[in-house]
């Protein structure tokens, strides 16, 4: 659905077809007021997802607020990649342990829990406000018993040191600091902490790739989303680590190298 359809179906509590079947129906005063207020916010470039307080991801509904990054279609590729790995395309494991670093809204962790009910999933975020949203989304999608949430700056939480994971997934901040203010106005509403990847956009890749071997089982996988044009730089970080072999890059719908899959070799 386009933004207008999303707005009207939400406010009128109807489906898309009803909008057109009842296209001559007049709005009551309350509905008109709600539409007017939403349009005023949208004119100021506030994302429609924040206005409605929700977003769709992997066919599931998620609560979103300005405390969390809005889930994007490109990130679904990361989730689908992890699901294929667990399903046996690249690894044969049962009772798989998965760690989601920087969970934000929880869209990755919740989707994995929904589609991989046999998996044990941990999810971390440095922001307690983001974790509150993630926990709410786990409850909303009825997977709250399948996910353990931890407040942690990536891999620094002591409790994580006791667990070896089959897969670590992450959509880390990867926008170079100096580029954030040049992005479209809608993005300025999103939490900077979830966008800012440092001077080159690589700060979080360096940290994750350096620390992840200590938390992955032998032969475990690290799967991360990447920004436009970052493929070579990230490959170089992996090569310098000496612990990983990059086995696959997956392109998004715009033919951009979007998701990297690496395997721990020793």
C-alpha positions in Angstrom: 0.0 0.0 0.0 1.1 3.6 -0.6 1.3 6.1 2.3 -2.2 7.5 1.7 -3.7 4.0 1.8 -1.7 3.2 5.0 -3.0 6.3 6.7 -6.6 6.0 5.8 -6.9 2.2 6.4 -5.4 2.8 9.9 -7.5 5.7 10.9 -10.7 4.2 9.4 -9.8 0.7 10.7 -10.6 -0.8 7.3 -8.8 -2.8 4.6 -7.5 -1.3 1.3 -10.4 -2.6 -0.8 -13.0 -0.8 1.4 -11.3 2.5 0.7 -12.2 2.2 -2.9 -15.6 0.5 -2.5 -16.7 3.2 -0.1 -14.8 6.1 -1.8 -17.8 8.5 -1.6 -18.1 8.0 2.1 -17.6 11.3 4.1 -15.3 11.4 7.0 -16.7 12.2 10.4 -15.3 15.0 12.5 -13.0 12.8 14.6 -11.6 11.0 11.5 -11.1 14.3 9.7 -9.2 15.7 12.6 -7.0 12.6 12.8 -6.2 12.7 9.1 -5.5 16.4 9.3 -3.1 16.0 12.2 -1.3 13.1 10.5 -0.9 15.0 7.2 0.6 18.0 9.1 3.2 15.8 10.6 3.9 14.1 7.3 4.3 17.5 5.5 7.2 18.1 8.0 8.8 14.9 6.7 8.1 12.8 9.7 8.0 9.2 8.5 4.6 7.6 8.1 5.7 4.7 10.3 6.3 7.0 13.3 3.0 8.8 12.7 1.1 5.5 12.7 3.3 4.0 15.4 3.9 0.8 13.5 5.6 -0.9 10.5 5.5 -4.1 8.7 8.5 -6.4 8.4 8.6 -10.0 7.1 4.8 -10.0 7.0 4.6 -9.2 10.7 3.5 -6.0 12.5 5.9 -4.1 14.7 5.5 -1.2 17.0 7.9 1.7 16.2 8.8 5.0 17.8 11.6 7.5 17.3 13.6 5.4 19.8 14.2 2.7 17.1 15.2 2.5 13.5 12.3 1.9 11.1 12.5 -1.7 9.8 13.4 -1.7 6.1 12.8 -4.3 3.3 16.6 -4.7 2.8 17.0 -6.1 6.3 14.5 -8.8 5.4 17.3 -10.3 3.2 19.5 -10.7 6.3 16.6 -12.5 8.1 15.9 -14.7 5.1 19.6 -15.6 4.9 19.8 -16.7 8.5 16.7 -18.8 8.0 18.2 -20.5 5.0 21.3 -21.3 7.0 19.4 -22.9 9.8 17.2 -24.7 7.4 20.2 -26.6 6.1 21.4 -24.7 3.0 24.7 -24.0 4.6 24.7 -25.6 8.0 23.1 -28.6 9.7 22.2 -27.7 13.2 19.3 -28.3 15.6 18.4 -26.2 18.6 20.4 -23.4 17.0 21.6 -20.4 19.2 21.3 -17.0 17.5 22.5 -13.6 18.8 21.1 -10.4 17.3 23.4 -7.4 18.0 21.8 -4.0 18.1 18.3 -5.3 18.0 16.5 -1.9 17.9 12.8 -2.6 17.3 13.5 -6.3 17.6 12.4 -6.9 14.0 15.3 -9.3 13.3 15.1 -11.3 16.5 11.3 -11.5 16.5 11.2 -12.6 12.9 13.8 -15.3 13.5 11.9 -16.5 16.5 8.6 -16.6 14.5 10.1 -18.5 11.6 12.5 -20.6 13.6 10.6 -21.7 16.6 13.3 -24.3 17.5 15.9 -21.6 17.9 17.1 -20.0 21.1 17.6 -16.3 20.5 19.4 -13.6 22.4 19.1 -9.9 21.5 21.1 -6.9 22.7 20.9 -3.2 22.4 22.7 -0.4 24.2 19.4 1.6 24.5 17.0 0.5 27.2 14.3 2.5 25.4 14.8 0.4 22.3 14.8 -2.8 24.3 11.4 -1.8 25.7 10.0 -1.5 22.2 11.7 -4.8 21.2 10.1 -6.6 24.2 6.7 -5.2 23.3 7.2 -6.5 19.7 8.1 -9.9 21.0 4.9 -10.0 23.0 2.9 -8.6 20.1 4.1 -11.4 17.9 3.8 -14.0 20.7 7.5 -15.0 20.7 8.5 -13.4 24.0 9.2 -16.8 25.5 11.7 -17.5 22.7 13.9 -14.4 23.1 16.2 -13.2 25.9 16.9 -9.5 25.8 20.1 -7.9 27.2 21.2 -4.3 27.5 24.7 -4.3 26.1 27.0 -2.3 24.0 27.4 -5.0 21.3 29.3 -7.9 23.0 30.3 -6.3 26.3 27.6 -7.8 28.5 29.1 -10.3 30.9 26.2 -12.7 30.7 26.9 -13.2 27.0 30.3 -14.6 27.6 28.9 -17.9 28.9 27.2 -18.7 25.6 28.6 -19.9 22.3 26.4 -19.1 19.3 25.8 -20.8 16.0 24.9 -17.6 14.3 25.4 -13.9 15.1 23.3 -11.4 13.1 23.5 -7.7 13.0 22.3 -4.6 11.1 24.9 -2.2 12.6 25.0 1.5 12.2 26.9 2.0 8.9 26.3 5.6 7.7 29.5 7.7 7.8 29.1 10.5 10.3 29.5 13.3 7.9 26.8 11.9 5.6 24.0 11.7 8.1 22.9 15.3 7.8 22.8 15.1 4.0 20.3 12.2 3.9 16.6 12.7 3.2 14.7 14.6 5.9 12.7 11.6 7.0 15.9 9.9 8.2 16.7 12.9 10.5 13.8 11.7 12.7 15.4 8.3 13.3 17.8 7.7 16.2 21.3 8.9 15.3 22.8 6.2 17.5 21.3 3.6 15.1 22.7 5.3 12.0 26.1 6.7 12.9 28.9 4.3 11.9 31.8 6.6 12.5 34.0 8.5 10.1 34.1 5.7 7.5 30.9 4.0 8.5 33.0 1.0 9.6 33.4 1.4 13.4 30.8 -1.3 14.3 32.1 -3.8 11.7 35.5 -3.5 13.2 34.3 -4.1 16.7 31.9 -6.9 15.8 34.4 -8.8 13.6 37.1 -8.4 16.2 35.0 -9.6 19.1 32.6 -12.1 17.5 35.0 -15.1 17.3 35.0 -15.4 21.1 31.2 -15.9 21.1 30.8 -18.1 18.0 31.1 -21.9 17.9 33.6 -23.4 15.5 32.1 -23.2 12.1 29.6 -20.6 13.3 28.4 -17.8 11.0 28.4 -14.0 11.2 25.8 -12.3 9.1 25.6 -8.5 8.7 23.9 -5.9 6.7 26.2 -3.5 4.8 25.8 0.0 3.3 26.2 1.0 -0.3 29.8 0.7 -1.5 31.2 -0.8 1.7 31.8 -4.3 0.3 35.6 -4.1 -0.3 36.2 -2.2 3.0 34.3 -4.8 5.0 36.1 -7.7 3.2 39.3 -6.1 4.2 38.3 -6.0 7.9 37.4 -9.7 7.7 40.7 -10.6 6.1 42.7 -8.7 8.8 40.8 -10.5 11.6 42.3 -13.9 10.5 39.2 -15.7 12.0 36.7 -15.6 9.2 36.2 -16.6 5.6 33.6 -14.6 3.7 31.5 -17.1 1.9 28.8 -15.0 0.3 27.6 -11.5 -0.5 23.9 -11.2 -1.2 22.5 -8.3 -3.3 19.4 -6.4 -2.5 16.5 -5.4 -4.8 18.6 -2.6 -6.2 21.6 -4.9 -7.0 23.6 -3.5 -4.1 25.8 -5.9 -2.1 23.7 -5.8 1.1 24.3 -8.8 3.3 27.6 -10.5 4.0 27.9 -14.1 5.3 31.2 -15.1 7.0 32.2 -18.4 8.6 34.5 -18.7 11.6 37.4 -20.9 10.5 39.3 -21.3 13.8 
